[in-house]
């Protein structure tokens, strides 16, 4: 039976909201799907998703400080004619926290330093050969990253765009689930730690089309200095369209490429309807 550790969710949610002001978005959405075809057979799904984003900016002395955080948790009920039983599996399952400190020198580009952390809320798993296979859990693995470089910001009434590029150190730590840290060349040793030095590029965009529709997009790229032909890519897009004051449609399209996870592009697409608001 799939279990969510709500203790961790509540602790993180209240810590995040303690520092949140007007730049905090909350959504609770539901999506239902059904298809019947040759490849997947007859299949019905029901998705429930909770997402909380925080973007807070303030000043400490001469420095601009930006805090970004994301808490996402979702579950899917999946029933298929090709499975021996129905399953409840996690979908959205991520905690992300980031601090960016800029020194506004009055140039076109401002120097910055940043640090972030990314991990799972609860156990993740995949279905293979009609069985659940666990792939990760809270804090296992965990990815941390520190960057130093230059940043550019563009803001007006409709668009907010932040671009950063710099040198970066990335560390991945694991205990039981070492798919991201283990070196397949040393098959007799199971490595639990991996670090890389590389180039980090981030582009965060928020565009308000009108009072109804808003696009939030984030592109993150990381390429190791030792092999710049391979890049870690994370491209997340949410289009929020309000129907009523607190009720709307969320069209989500995410693209992820991590050669340690899968040798092809991962695509996550959904159309959800539910509660959307600022808190």
C-alpha angles and dihedrals in degrees: 000000000000113000130190118210097226091180091072092043094053094045093052093042094055093044090053094047092050088072098033123110126160099330098073122111125195128187135175112186142174131205130183126193141179133180138163118196144134097267103046101020118213109342136171126186137185120194128194117186136184120193130178122181125185127190114176127171129187141148131255110188105305095343131094112221123200123189120195123182137168131193115185128170129164141159133206129207106211124188119175136168088230094057124078091226142358119278137207109208135168120258115170103034116155146119116197128176129177138175121195122188117194130188106212102213094167095251126122087259125041124207115242144179123204142179130191142176131203131187143137128279095218142344117320125203145171132217114239127161089357091301135107113244117193114225106172145350140196109315092356105123107012125181123206128183137185124193139185124191148086131316136199126198132194121185136169137139094290108026137045117185128174122183124186132179127176151120114294144192117210126192128187120194126187141167114185100000105058102160091118097043106035119100109221090205091068097053093168093058126060107209116209098186134054130174131186137184116214153127118294122202123181130179119182118186132182116180125179111204093185139317089298108044131048129175120208115188134173127184119189123183129181125180123181117235091228093055117020091170090077120060132182106229129193116174114175124183131180123180110193116196117183120218097176132000096286102009127081152130124273118202108193127189121172129177120195129179119182113153090203090063102035136350093230139054115283115218125196114186130169143154112213135179124203151087117344124175148136119250 
